[in-house]
């Protein structure tokens, strides 16, 4: 399966304290201080925040990154001899597994995705 996670960066918590003063579009709340709780596209730390967030999710599923590439995750299968693989690049995933249905159900429960085949 391949897929792109929708609103990927917005699913991850912001790892830095970032704030802004609200503008005219906030009406009566113009001039208030807004603190970001989620990573947003365009922030320098957004990609790293999402990578950590997705990594935590994959660890909960039993996957571990390989030593030479932190974007390739593997898990020894309990049901057959061999491994399941997940490759991630920013917010794109490739999943290779004989037990695809189980992994896909967990993935779909956590993330909204597009372009899955």
Buried (B, 14 or more C-beta within 10 A) or exposed (E): BEBBBEEBBEBBEBBEEBEEEEEEEEEEEEEEEEEBEBBBEEBEBBBEBBBBBBBEBBEEBBBEBEEEEEBBBBBEBEEEEEBBBBBBEBBBBEBBBEEEEEBBEEBEEBBEBEEEE
